[in-house]
Amino acid sequence: MAATVNDEVISNPEESGNTINLADRDAMISELAYYKAESRGFEPGHELDDWLEAEKELMLE
């Protein structure tokens, strides 16, 4: 059986042993982006910015 995207694991090359499942990563980014939107009252037009900022924050952890 072929591997799916959900089976893939990424790692931060700067920190050995720091791996995360891609599905979990996307869920974490989605949750962070949601809270960013919520703090702004869900004002439309900032969805991509919220997602990219959430990605950046997650990668810095």
C-alpha positions as MATLAB code, in Angstrom:
seq = 'MAATVNDEVISNPEESGNTINLADRDAMISELAYYKAESRGFEPGHELDDWLEAEKELMLE';
ca = [
       0.000    0.000    0.000;
       1.342    3.432   -0.919;
       2.010    5.998    1.784;
      -0.427    8.865    2.040;
       0.221   12.476    2.941;
      -1.086   11.736    6.445;
       1.690    9.178    6.900;
       4.465   11.611    6.032;
       6.580   13.096    8.763;
       8.540   16.322    8.602;
      11.355   17.402   10.809;
      13.073   20.620   11.663;
      16.648   20.158   10.447;
      17.922   22.536   13.114;
      16.541   20.373   15.932;
      17.167   16.655   15.686;
      14.325   14.490   16.906;
      11.687   17.202   16.373;
       9.224   15.495   14.031;
       5.520   16.007   13.419;
       2.905   14.266   11.298;
       1.742   16.506    8.426;
      -1.929   16.076    9.315;
      -1.190   17.092   12.906;
       0.863   20.040   11.669;
      -2.002   21.291    9.508;
      -4.459   20.876   12.380;
      -2.189   22.887   14.677;
      -1.783   25.638   12.076;
      -5.531   25.701   11.493;
      -6.206   26.097   15.205;
      -3.648   28.896   15.588;
      -5.058   30.672   12.517;
      -8.580   30.343   13.924;
      -7.578   32.039   17.171;
      -5.886   34.830   15.235;
      -9.087   35.398   13.252;
     -11.192   35.205   16.403;
      -9.092   37.882   18.098;
      -9.887   40.185   15.154;
     -13.611   39.427   15.258;
     -13.335   37.229   12.132;
     -12.872   40.269    9.907;
     -12.703   38.893    6.340;
      -9.694   39.240    4.078;
      -6.977   38.095    6.476;
      -7.272   34.326    6.119;
      -3.976   33.814    4.284;
      -2.113   36.149    6.628;
      -3.497   34.261    9.625;
      -2.436   30.915    8.142;
       1.070   32.109    7.250;
       1.608   33.706   10.662;
       0.424   30.512   12.352;
       2.845   28.452   10.225;
       5.682   30.765   11.180;
       4.851   30.567   14.889;
       4.652   26.777   14.770;
       8.018   26.490   13.029;
       9.630   28.716   15.678;
       8.466   26.462   18.531;
];
